Amino acid sequence: MTVTDYVNSVDTDPQSFLPENKFSMQVRQGAFNEEQLQRLVAAKYRALFAELAAHGLLIARHPHPVPAGLFSFTVHWLAESYDRLPVAGRSLG
């Protein structure tokens, strides 16, 4: 099974679970204030670098093409999200 086949077989569609996510519901209802969202974006920004490093180590530890491919895909996906975090931070001040 290729990494693409695996990813496609796992339900990764956020639209299917996001409406029932408690955090998402509270944000949509206005239960979170701007300061809490600023802290969340800052924490995610910091955690992103730890996640990138951890997945890099997983690639080194599991060099077989299937797990390494999955971890590489995850690193790529995380790296793509990097550009959105500073934009979110700037929009929140």
PyMOL commands that set and color helices and strands:
alter all, ss='L'
color gray80, all
select helices_A, chain A and resi 3-9+14-20+22-28+34-61+65-82+84-91
alter helices_A, ss='H'
color red, helices_A
deselect
rebuild
show_as cartoon
